Amino acid sequence: MPSSYTSRLKLERQASGENSGTWGNLVNYVFNRLDSSIKGYQSVSVAGSSNVTLTSNNSTSNTDDSSTDDQVHNAILEFTGTLTGDIHVFTDAVETKYTVFNNTSGAYTLTFAPTGGTGVALKQGAKTLVYTDGTTMIDIMANLGDIAMTSVTSSGNVSGTNIIGSANVSGTNLVASSNTIDIQGSAPNITATNGTNTDLTLTPNGYGLVTFAGGGKIQQLAEKVNTSATAATGTINFDVIDGAVQNFTSNASANWTLNIRGNSSVTLDTLMDTGESMTIAHIVPQGATAYYANVVQIDGSTVTPVWQGGSAPTEGNTDSSDVYTFTAIKTAANTYTVLGSQTQFA
């Protein structure tokens, strides 16, 4: 029976009694192939815009371990040259693994794949660990799962779904430590770049607040408005956690008490620190018979606002919308100075 070859490394399996007088060299060629497959390095020029299929030979041609006989059977591959188009580099469609270095230039994509299979795009200038099941090439570095380490130093990008550390994350202009992210440089910038017209959200935990410790400059501002088909009557709870503008669309049906609070489980006193203020707008439409907010409360306790013009309103405005604006200034625990106004819009 003639010799056969293994499917992955193409090592010669000699038949019993075959190759008399030459079998020793053939075994050495197998050792050479093992040597290059475990430790070998090969630089491959892939310049241009055409796909490249790596050379793959049987071990019988691996006659010298000082220079590899083909490109596929090396542990480390470096791709070089200037790309002028997107290309694929194909290896054998068998199970294997590589360390690969995409050392090409040119603003194009190099995809490394098993022949006839699915590949991975290799980042230019990066070293990558990959493996294939013979059908699909997998980027090991992109699918590591959870990683625990003492420190990371990177001259490129560090990205992930969740990056959590108890120590520091630092770069040329970024230092992140416990409770602090310091963006250095002369003009730090936080920008959303993916998608189109992408929102950027800052989300505190629970009813925590986002604090701007210095002055602010805003090009445009959209504020949340809570609109409901509610007729003002009885006690109306204004939950500031849900927004600072409350817009009713049904006519008031009786005088009402306006109770300003955080929400049903959080008090305004809990939300605000002493020395802070909060302003709300309460919009109420009126029909032929007008009513008004004759009692104002904070967290269920009645307060006496200081009214614009010097007098509290005693009625609403018929066939109009009355807008009540209140600014609550917290001067001590559960103690407020409240500035109020009623304005007719018709």
C-alpha beads as a LAMMPS data file, in Angstrom:
LAMMPS data file: protein, C-alpha beads

346 atoms
345 bonds

1 atom types
1 bond types

-500.0 500.0 xlo xhi
-500.0 500.0 ylo yhi
-500.0 500.0 zlo zhi

Masses

1 110.0

Atoms # bond

1 1 1 0.000 0.000 0.000
2 1 1 1.481 3.401 -0.933
3 1 1 2.087 6.182 1.559
4 1 1 -0.786 8.437 2.652
5 1 1 -0.859 11.876 4.256
6 1 1 -2.540 13.288 7.358
7 1 1 -5.334 15.769 6.661
8 1 1 -4.069 18.692 8.743
9 1 1 -0.261 18.823 8.575
10 1 1 0.041 16.582 5.488
11 1 1 2.549 14.328 7.231
12 1 1 3.549 11.226 5.325
13 1 1 2.325 7.911 6.763
14 1 1 4.548 5.275 5.221
15 1 1 3.181 1.872 4.451
16 1 1 4.880 -1.108 6.107
17 1 1 7.956 -2.200 4.141
18 1 1 7.866 0.831 1.859
19 1 1 10.704 3.223 1.013
20 1 1 13.558 0.892 1.788
21 1 1 16.746 2.911 2.150
22 1 1 14.943 6.272 2.062
23 1 1 12.459 6.027 4.894
24 1 1 14.822 7.804 7.316
25 1 1 14.859 10.969 5.183
26 1 1 11.076 10.867 4.890
27 1 1 10.741 10.667 8.673
28 1 1 13.094 13.632 8.980
29 1 1 10.876 15.575 6.605
30 1 1 7.962 14.870 8.951
31 1 1 10.023 16.229 11.848
32 1 1 10.785 19.337 9.800
33 1 1 7.083 19.831 9.169
34 1 1 6.295 19.429 12.890
35 1 1 9.048 21.891 13.707
36 1 1 7.621 24.603 11.426
37 1 1 4.013 23.918 12.438
38 1 1 4.869 24.370 16.102
39 1 1 7.512 27.100 15.951
40 1 1 7.750 28.283 12.349
41 1 1 7.441 31.830 11.022
42 1 1 6.673 32.877 7.456
43 1 1 6.371 36.343 5.926
44 1 1 3.949 36.421 2.998
45 1 1 3.536 39.331 0.594
46 1 1 -0.150 39.861 -0.232
47 1 1 0.255 43.201 -2.000
48 1 1 -2.360 44.256 -4.520
49 1 1 -6.085 43.666 -4.802
50 1 1 -6.238 39.919 -5.623
51 1 1 -7.099 37.141 -3.199
52 1 1 -4.180 34.987 -2.059
53 1 1 -4.226 31.228 -1.405
54 1 1 -1.344 30.145 0.800
55 1 1 0.844 27.359 -0.543
56 1 1 0.300 23.944 1.047
57 1 1 2.521 20.933 0.294
58 1 1 2.944 17.379 1.545
59 1 1 5.709 16.817 4.089
60 1 1 7.898 15.100 1.467
61 1 1 8.947 18.549 0.263
62 1 1 9.903 19.729 3.762
63 1 1 13.532 18.746 3.275
64 1 1 15.209 21.458 5.346
65 1 1 14.048 22.868 8.692
66 1 1 16.141 26.016 8.201
67 1 1 13.590 27.322 5.674
68 1 1 9.963 26.323 5.435
69 1 1 8.737 24.598 2.299
70 1 1 5.256 26.165 2.237
71 1 1 3.210 28.946 3.845
72 1 1 0.277 27.138 5.449
73 1 1 2.302 24.961 7.810
74 1 1 3.755 27.676 10.040
75 1 1 2.674 28.718 13.512
76 1 1 3.190 32.417 12.803
77 1 1 2.251 34.264 9.628
78 1 1 3.063 37.886 8.803
79 1 1 1.220 39.454 5.873
80 1 1 3.056 42.314 4.174
81 1 1 2.708 44.634 1.199
82 1 1 0.505 47.518 0.110
83 1 1 -3.158 46.641 -0.458
84 1 1 -4.948 48.318 -3.350
85 1 1 -8.281 46.597 -2.677
86 1 1 -10.079 44.394 -0.156
87 1 1 -8.662 40.852 -0.271
88 1 1 -9.047 37.386 1.258
89 1 1 -6.086 35.262 2.277
90 1 1 -7.038 31.565 2.280
91 1 1 -5.508 28.752 4.273
92 1 1 -6.363 25.027 4.169
93 1 1 -9.937 24.079 5.089
94 1 1 -8.841 21.995 8.098
95 1 1 -8.701 22.536 11.839
96 1 1 -5.692 24.649 12.828
97 1 1 -4.556 27.755 14.676
98 1 1 -2.262 30.690 13.923
99 1 1 -0.658 33.792 15.295
100 1 1 -1.086 36.341 12.483
101 1 1 0.332 39.824 11.983
102 1 1 -1.393 42.072 9.455
103 1 1 1.616 44.241 8.601
104 1 1 0.122 45.534 5.362
105 1 1 -0.496 49.154 4.382
106 1 1 -3.260 50.724 2.331
107 1 1 -6.779 51.561 3.516
108 1 1 -8.318 48.184 2.660
109 1 1 -9.493 45.076 4.506
110 1 1 -7.584 41.801 4.730
111 1 1 -9.816 38.841 5.616
112 1 1 -8.181 35.583 6.721
113 1 1 -10.301 32.488 6.025
114 1 1 -10.231 28.743 5.409
115 1 1 -10.726 27.966 1.731
116 1 1 -14.452 28.093 0.972
117 1 1 -15.268 29.203 4.508
118 1 1 -15.980 32.278 6.616
119 1 1 -13.102 34.515 7.617
120 1 1 -12.199 37.263 10.057
121 1 1 -11.027 40.746 9.139
122 1 1 -7.538 41.299 10.541
123 1 1 -6.917 44.757 11.954
124 1 1 -4.066 46.450 10.157
125 1 1 -0.950 46.724 12.306
126 1 1 -2.234 44.245 14.890
127 1 1 -1.151 40.781 15.985
128 1 1 -4.049 38.368 16.362
129 1 1 -4.618 34.810 17.608
130 1 1 -7.037 32.820 15.422
131 1 1 -8.232 29.275 14.979
132 1 1 -10.513 27.510 12.524
133 1 1 -12.705 24.439 12.594
134 1 1 -12.094 24.077 8.872
135 1 1 -15.164 26.122 7.993
136 1 1 -15.046 29.305 10.050
137 1 1 -12.081 31.369 11.212
138 1 1 -12.423 32.636 14.791
139 1 1 -10.654 35.666 16.281
140 1 1 -9.714 34.405 19.741
141 1 1 -8.898 37.882 21.031
142 1 1 -12.389 39.124 20.141
143 1 1 -14.126 36.347 22.117
144 1 1 -12.116 35.990 25.332
145 1 1 -15.020 36.351 27.758
146 1 1 -14.286 37.698 31.252
147 1 1 -10.668 38.689 31.881
148 1 1 -9.069 39.373 35.251
149 1 1 -5.698 41.126 35.248
150 1 1 -3.524 43.419 37.306
151 1 1 -2.841 46.030 34.636
152 1 1 -3.280 46.681 30.911
153 1 1 -1.098 48.905 28.749
154 1 1 -2.265 49.502 25.199
155 1 1 -1.086 51.799 22.424
156 1 1 -4.318 51.125 20.532
157 1 1 -8.003 50.890 21.414
158 1 1 -9.393 48.994 24.400
159 1 1 -13.074 48.195 23.934
160 1 1 -15.703 45.900 25.391
161 1 1 -19.323 45.586 26.426
162 1 1 -18.453 45.941 30.113
163 1 1 -15.048 47.164 31.289
164 1 1 -14.928 46.967 35.077
165 1 1 -11.903 47.640 37.228
166 1 1 -11.042 48.357 40.826
167 1 1 -7.787 50.026 39.797
168 1 1 -7.075 52.687 37.138
169 1 1 -7.677 52.811 33.398
170 1 1 -5.328 55.263 31.725
171 1 1 -4.256 56.422 28.288
172 1 1 -2.736 59.455 26.635
173 1 1 -5.641 61.711 27.639
174 1 1 -7.871 59.466 29.781
175 1 1 -7.500 58.458 33.400
176 1 1 -10.319 56.473 35.024
177 1 1 -10.040 55.634 38.704
178 1 1 -12.515 54.952 41.484
179 1 1 -15.476 57.371 41.039
180 1 1 -13.535 59.573 38.583
181 1 1 -13.036 59.790 34.815
182 1 1 -10.500 62.478 33.905
183 1 1 -10.426 63.432 30.210
184 1 1 -7.281 65.479 29.769
185 1 1 -6.063 67.640 26.909
186 1 1 -6.895 71.217 25.898
187 1 1 -10.447 70.534 24.615
188 1 1 -11.877 67.229 25.946
189 1 1 -14.834 65.928 23.962
190 1 1 -17.412 63.164 24.492
191 1 1 -18.997 62.255 21.154
192 1 1 -21.444 59.609 19.896
193 1 1 -20.113 58.525 16.477
194 1 1 -22.061 55.375 15.544
195 1 1 -25.383 55.481 13.722
196 1 1 -27.265 58.565 12.540
197 1 1 -28.580 61.311 14.862
198 1 1 -27.477 59.212 17.840
199 1 1 -28.623 60.231 21.327
200 1 1 -26.130 60.407 24.195
201 1 1 -27.568 59.478 27.585
202 1 1 -26.147 60.072 31.056
203 1 1 -28.020 57.832 33.488
204 1 1 -27.552 58.193 37.261
205 1 1 -28.454 55.355 39.594
206 1 1 -31.973 55.469 41.019
207 1 1 -33.074 59.079 41.632
208 1 1 -29.495 60.364 41.674
209 1 1 -28.744 63.554 39.749
210 1 1 -26.279 64.454 37.017
211 1 1 -24.191 67.342 38.387
212 1 1 -22.415 69.949 36.239
213 1 1 -19.846 71.440 38.611
214 1 1 -19.087 74.471 36.416
215 1 1 -20.864 76.752 33.984
216 1 1 -22.746 75.339 31.033
217 1 1 -23.272 76.153 27.366
218 1 1 -26.223 74.540 25.537
219 1 1 -26.960 74.863 21.824
220 1 1 -30.480 73.498 22.138
221 1 1 -32.533 71.840 24.851
222 1 1 -35.580 69.565 24.723
223 1 1 -37.457 69.045 27.992
224 1 1 -39.744 66.171 28.850
225 1 1 -43.466 67.072 29.167
226 1 1 -45.946 64.775 30.899
227 1 1 -49.277 65.186 29.105
228 1 1 -52.441 63.503 30.342
229 1 1 -56.214 63.859 29.834
230 1 1 -56.651 64.757 33.493
231 1 1 -59.137 67.273 34.894
232 1 1 -57.714 69.192 37.851
233 1 1 -59.726 68.443 41.007
234 1 1 -59.050 67.122 44.488
235 1 1 -55.323 66.585 45.128
236 1 1 -52.997 66.603 42.118
237 1 1 -49.605 65.037 42.767
238 1 1 -46.764 66.571 40.788
239 1 1 -43.968 63.964 40.625
240 1 1 -40.808 65.863 39.736
241 1 1 -38.834 62.640 39.141
242 1 1 -41.026 62.118 36.063
243 1 1 -40.362 65.625 34.688
244 1 1 -40.704 69.320 35.429
245 1 1 -43.650 70.097 33.121
246 1 1 -47.138 68.695 33.712
247 1 1 -49.655 69.351 30.910
248 1 1 -53.354 68.568 31.492
249 1 1 -55.642 68.451 28.453
250 1 1 -59.056 68.306 30.233
251 1 1 -60.717 71.346 31.788
252 1 1 -60.458 71.748 35.543
253 1 1 -63.623 70.584 37.319
254 1 1 -63.080 72.023 40.821
255 1 1 -60.501 73.891 42.869
256 1 1 -57.572 71.617 43.647
257 1 1 -54.585 71.034 45.882
258 1 1 -51.224 70.809 44.104
259 1 1 -48.815 68.513 45.974
260 1 1 -45.211 68.745 44.786
261 1 1 -43.144 65.642 45.591
262 1 1 -40.466 63.326 44.230
263 1 1 -42.918 60.522 43.525
264 1 1 -45.126 58.187 45.514
265 1 1 -42.128 56.673 47.354
266 1 1 -39.502 59.454 47.285
267 1 1 -39.945 62.852 48.921
268 1 1 -38.812 66.135 47.435
269 1 1 -36.821 66.630 50.624
270 1 1 -34.841 63.476 49.776
271 1 1 -34.170 64.641 46.227
272 1 1 -32.966 68.140 47.106
273 1 1 -30.026 69.331 49.158
274 1 1 -30.199 72.481 51.224
275 1 1 -29.288 75.433 49.028
276 1 1 -30.810 73.935 45.872
277 1 1 -33.872 75.054 43.929
278 1 1 -36.271 73.280 41.581
279 1 1 -38.760 74.865 39.159
280 1 1 -41.907 73.236 37.790
281 1 1 -44.691 74.237 35.380
282 1 1 -48.290 73.037 35.870
283 1 1 -50.569 73.648 32.831
284 1 1 -54.337 73.479 33.413
285 1 1 -57.034 74.289 30.796
286 1 1 -60.233 76.047 31.918
287 1 1 -63.744 75.932 30.536
288 1 1 -66.687 78.335 30.988
289 1 1 -66.340 77.930 34.758
290 1 1 -62.795 78.486 35.949
291 1 1 -61.133 76.962 38.999
292 1 1 -57.733 77.394 40.578
293 1 1 -55.097 75.789 42.784
294 1 1 -56.167 77.051 46.179
295 1 1 -53.688 74.930 48.188
296 1 1 -50.002 74.218 47.496
297 1 1 -48.166 71.423 49.302
298 1 1 -44.687 69.927 49.339
299 1 1 -44.523 66.278 50.352
300 1 1 -48.096 66.553 51.685
301 1 1 -47.440 69.580 53.908
302 1 1 -49.045 72.918 53.043
303 1 1 -46.720 75.766 52.079
304 1 1 -47.527 79.434 51.479
305 1 1 -45.938 80.587 48.234
306 1 1 -44.655 84.093 47.669
307 1 1 -46.743 85.077 44.655
308 1 1 -45.700 87.162 41.680
309 1 1 -47.454 90.536 41.922
310 1 1 -47.837 90.238 45.676
311 1 1 -51.190 88.420 45.859
312 1 1 -52.264 84.805 45.629
313 1 1 -54.770 84.021 42.850
314 1 1 -58.382 83.668 43.935
315 1 1 -59.778 82.263 40.709
316 1 1 -58.848 80.802 37.367
317 1 1 -59.286 82.296 33.883
318 1 1 -62.254 81.112 31.828
319 1 1 -61.780 79.577 28.401
320 1 1 -58.025 79.750 28.804
321 1 1 -55.080 77.740 30.003
322 1 1 -53.609 78.729 33.338
323 1 1 -49.924 77.998 33.802
324 1 1 -48.733 77.748 37.396
325 1 1 -44.980 78.055 37.854
326 1 1 -43.366 77.264 41.185
327 1 1 -39.737 77.527 42.236
328 1 1 -39.018 75.676 45.485
329 1 1 -35.833 76.778 47.276
330 1 1 -34.770 74.398 50.022
331 1 1 -33.434 76.392 52.985
332 1 1 -33.288 73.547 55.528
333 1 1 -34.637 70.031 56.000
334 1 1 -38.322 70.043 54.951
335 1 1 -38.200 73.858 54.793
336 1 1 -38.741 75.811 51.574
337 1 1 -39.212 79.254 50.153
338 1 1 -41.675 78.852 47.287
339 1 1 -42.041 81.434 44.510
340 1 1 -45.307 81.121 42.581
341 1 1 -47.058 82.624 39.597
342 1 1 -50.280 82.096 37.663
343 1 1 -50.238 83.168 34.007
344 1 1 -53.190 83.171 31.592
345 1 1 -52.740 81.873 28.039
346 1 1 -55.683 82.251 25.702

Bonds

1 1 1 2
2 1 2 3
3 1 3 4
4 1 4 5
5 1 5 6
6 1 6 7
7 1 7 8
8 1 8 9
9 1 9 10
10 1 10 11
11 1 11 12
12 1 12 13
13 1 13 14
14 1 14 15
15 1 15 16
16 1 16 17
17 1 17 18
18 1 18 19
19 1 19 20
20 1 20 21
21 1 21 22
22 1 22 23
23 1 23 24
24 1 24 25
25 1 25 26
26 1 26 27
27 1 27 28
28 1 28 29
29 1 29 30
30 1 30 31
31 1 31 32
32 1 32 33
33 1 33 34
34 1 34 35
35 1 35 36
36 1 36 37
37 1 37 38
38 1 38 39
39 1 39 40
40 1 40 41
41 1 41 42
42 1 42 43
43 1 43 44
44 1 44 45
45 1 45 46
46 1 46 47
47 1 47 48
48 1 48 49
49 1 49 50
50 1 50 51
51 1 51 52
52 1 52 53
53 1 53 54
54 1 54 55
55 1 55 56
56 1 56 57
57 1 57 58
58 1 58 59
59 1 59 60
60 1 60 61
61 1 61 62
62 1 62 63
63 1 63 64
64 1 64 65
65 1 65 66
66 1 66 67
67 1 67 68
68 1 68 69
69 1 69 70
70 1 70 71
71 1 71 72
72 1 72 73
73 1 73 74
74 1 74 75
75 1 75 76
76 1 76 77
77 1 77 78
78 1 78 79
79 1 79 80
80 1 80 81
81 1 81 82
82 1 82 83
83 1 83 84
84 1 84 85
85 1 85 86
86 1 86 87
87 1 87 88
88 1 88 89
89 1 89 90
90 1 90 91
91 1 91 92
92 1 92 93
93 1 93 94
94 1 94 95
95 1 95 96
96 1 96 97
97 1 97 98
98 1 98 99
99 1 99 100
100 1 100 101
101 1 101 102
102 1 102 103
103 1 103 104
104 1 104 105
105 1 105 106
106 1 106 107
107 1 107 108
108 1 108 109
109 1 109 110
110 1 110 111
111 1 111 112
112 1 112 113
113 1 113 114
114 1 114 115
115 1 115 116
116 1 116 117
117 1 117 118
118 1 118 119
119 1 119 120
120 1 120 121
121 1 121 122
122 1 122 123
123 1 123 124
124 1 124 125
125 1 125 126
126 1 126 127
127 1 127 128
128 1 128 129
129 1 129 130
130 1 130 131
131 1 131 132
132 1 132 133
133 1 133 134
134 1 134 135
135 1 135 136
136 1 136 137
137 1 137 138
138 1 138 139
139 1 139 140
140 1 140 141
141 1 141 142
142 1 142 143
143 1 143 144
144 1 144 145
145 1 145 146
146 1 146 147
147 1 147 148
148 1 148 149
149 1 149 150
150 1 150 151
151 1 151 152
152 1 152 153
153 1 153 154
154 1 154 155
155 1 155 156
156 1 156 157
157 1 157 158
158 1 158 159
159 1 159 160
160 1 160 161
161 1 161 162
162 1 162 163
163 1 163 164
164 1 164 165
165 1 165 166
166 1 166 167
167 1 167 168
168 1 168 169
169 1 169 170
170 1 170 171
171 1 171 172
172 1 172 173
173 1 173 174
174 1 174 175
175 1 175 176
176 1 176 177
177 1 177 178
178 1 178 179
179 1 179 180
180 1 180 181
181 1 181 182
182 1 182 183
183 1 183 184
184 1 184 185
185 1 185 186
186 1 186 187
187 1 187 188
188 1 188 189
189 1 189 190
190 1 190 191
191 1 191 192
192 1 192 193
193 1 193 194
194 1 194 195
195 1 195 196
196 1 196 197
197 1 197 198
198 1 198 199
199 1 199 200
200 1 200 201
201 1 201 202
202 1 202 203
203 1 203 204
204 1 204 205
205 1 205 206
206 1 206 207
207 1 207 208
208 1 208 209
209 1 209 210
210 1 210 211
211 1 211 212
212 1 212 213
213 1 213 214
214 1 214 215
215 1 215 216
216 1 216 217
217 1 217 218
218 1 218 219
219 1 219 220
220 1 220 221
221 1 221 222
222 1 222 223
223 1 223 224
224 1 224 225
225 1 225 226
226 1 226 227
227 1 227 228
228 1 228 229
229 1 229 230
230 1 230 231
231 1 231 232
232 1 232 233
233 1 233 234
234 1 234 235
235 1 235 236
236 1 236 237
237 1 237 238
238 1 238 239
239 1 239 240
240 1 240 241
241 1 241 242
242 1 242 243
243 1 243 244
244 1 244 245
245 1 245 246
246 1 246 247
247 1 247 248
248 1 248 249
249 1 249 250
250 1 250 251
251 1 251 252
252 1 252 253
253 1 253 254
254 1 254 255
255 1 255 256
256 1 256 257
257 1 257 258
258 1 258 259
259 1 259 260
260 1 260 261
261 1 261 262
262 1 262 263
263 1 263 264
264 1 264 265
265 1 265 266
266 1 266 267
267 1 267 268
268 1 268 269
269 1 269 270
270 1 270 271
271 1 271 272
272 1 272 273
273 1 273 274
274 1 274 275
275 1 275 276
276 1 276 277
277 1 277 278
278 1 278 279
279 1 279 280
280 1 280 281
281 1 281 282
282 1 282 283
283 1 283 284
284 1 284 285
285 1 285 286
286 1 286 287
287 1 287 288
288 1 288 289
289 1 289 290
290 1 290 291
291 1 291 292
292 1 292 293
293 1 293 294
294 1 294 295
295 1 295 296
296 1 296 297
297 1 297 298
298 1 298 299
299 1 299 300
300 1 300 301
301 1 301 302
302 1 302 303
303 1 303 304
304 1 304 305
305 1 305 306
306 1 306 307
307 1 307 308
308 1 308 309
309 1 309 310
310 1 310 311
311 1 311 312
312 1 312 313
313 1 313 314
314 1 314 315
315 1 315 316
316 1 316 317
317 1 317 318
318 1 318 319
319 1 319 320
320 1 320 321
321 1 321 322
322 1 322 323
323 1 323 324
324 1 324 325
325 1 325 326
326 1 326 327
327 1 327 328
328 1 328 329
329 1 329 330
330 1 330 331
331 1 331 332
332 1 332 333
333 1 333 334
334 1 334 335
335 1 335 336
336 1 336 337
337 1 337 338
338 1 338 339
339 1 339 340
340 1 340 341
341 1 341 342
342 1 342 343
343 1 343 344
344 1 344 345
345 1 345 346
